[in-house]
């Protein structure tokens, strides 16, 4: 054996270390053959053999420690793979129980369970499957107590939950239960009672969280806080909360940005101390907030605030802020500025009025056209219904045309007039008298029998007006080569 040891020491694998064991011996001690182990376990030999055995024993202990560490790492790896698989939906519900539902994160849909008063489950989502180990197909239609070993919400609590659905209020309870695998679990049930149109109880709906690990709960709450903060900060509306003394305790990023200040500059200051809002505007804001604090009721209103250079329009919601005991501790606000919208609406209204006026003017021109028929002869067909405004327009247009054209004859054709009443008769006679004052004769055409009867019954004074049955006969009369009066220059 001494010769063997000497050979090992001086062999090609390298020189021996201080303990008499070469690099090759260490390799064989850690992973050598069974024959080598039997040789070392045999009868001790003189010389360096005992030192070699001691080194082998130390190496064996180190290997055992390494194997134990490898097992720990494999378990941790399996856990990580399980979490990854759970997020990707690659593993079964039984394998995803660990850390559920908090491993899903605040941006994941939480465990949701709905059940009827008799305990029959009507909804069971993936989060509930991760938490309790039952799939949706296995859970829906079964009793909740059979699945979670608990009846978390008592019949008395169900009956006592009476709130308007629009308020989105919840109640909370905690219960012990078990998973499908038989593991004990403590859950917090944040529930609401859903009712039908008649007010009868339809089902109970709950968000379920595991309540055993406070650190995980703290992490989840922090993640949810960050989500809520991002939602509020990215709102296009001003949002704030003040304490009962009117001092700011929270403002969103939009509010701070609108005033060109950092959000921290608001904190602890009231509307007047902050100094950005003009005193009169600050007084109006504070008065509304004190009203909310006095009544304990939400307020919605439109307001116009004068910031000196111009007026600003707002739609404001202010509401009471309460603590977990329901005590009034402050006031919150959500404010939408409508200034640009109001200005745009005013501009649109002004443009609309201009368009309407232009359309009316066009219609008046089209409804009272003045047609030159020959030198000194004009015709105006009147169509539709006459009112006082249109009668004045007809007179104005006709007189202006007579003056411009130096007309000696003006034909008024009323074939298209729907009805003749006192107003129409008066308009016609006044127009004829005005035309005669300018030296122009008026020819009234389109006289139907019923129109003639109506004019007689109304006692219309048609003296000085030539009346004919059709526009064609009126034109022929106007163009007859006879002595014609000239219109006054």
HELIX and SHEET records of a PDB file:
HELIX    1   1 UNK A    2  UNK A   10  1                                   9    
HELIX    2   2 UNK A   23  UNK A   31  1                                   9    
HELIX    3   3 UNK A   34  UNK A   40  1                                   7    
HELIX    4   4 UNK A   49  UNK A   88  1                                  40    
HELIX    5   5 UNK A   94  UNK A   96  5                                   3    
HELIX    6   6 UNK A  102  UNK A  104  5                                   3    
HELIX    7   7 UNK A  126  UNK A  132  1                                   7    
HELIX    8   8 UNK A  136  UNK A  139  1                                   4    
HELIX    9   9 UNK A  144  UNK A  148  1                                   5    
HELIX   10  10 UNK A  155  UNK A  160  1                                   6    
HELIX   11  11 UNK A  165  UNK A  167  5                                   3    
HELIX   12  12 UNK A  214  UNK A  233  1                                  20    
HELIX   13  13 UNK A  253  UNK A  259  1                                   7    
HELIX   14  14 UNK A  263  UNK A  265  5                                   3    
HELIX   15  15 UNK A  271  UNK A  274  1                                   4    
HELIX   16  16 UNK A  279  UNK A  295  1                                  17    
HELIX   17  17 UNK A  339  UNK A  367  1                                  29    
HELIX   18  18 UNK A  388  UNK A  405  1                                  18    
HELIX   19  19 UNK A  422  UNK A  437  1                                  16    
HELIX   20  20 UNK A  449  UNK A  458  1                                  10    
HELIX   21  21 UNK A  471  UNK A  478  1                                   8    
SHEET    1   A 5 UNK A 121  UNK A 124  0                                        
SHEET    2   A 5 UNK A 111  UNK A 115 -1                                        
SHEET    3   A 5 UNK A 201  UNK A 210 -1                                        
SHEET    4   A 5 UNK A 184  UNK A 195 -1                                        
SHEET    5   A 5 UNK A 171  UNK A 178 -1                                        
SHEET    1   B 5 UNK A 248  UNK A 251  0                                        
SHEET    2   B 5 UNK A 238  UNK A 243 -1                                        
SHEET    3   B 5 UNK A 328  UNK A 337 -1                                        
SHEET    4   B 5 UNK A 311  UNK A 322 -1                                        
SHEET    5   B 5 UNK A 299  UNK A 306 -1                                        
SHEET    1   C 5 UNK A 371  UNK A 374  0                                        
SHEET    2   C 5 UNK A 377  UNK A 384 -1                                        
SHEET    3   C 5 UNK A 409  UNK A 417  1                                        
SHEET    4   C 5 UNK A 441  UNK A 445  1                                        
SHEET    5   C 5 UNK A 465  UNK A 467  1                                        
END                                                                             
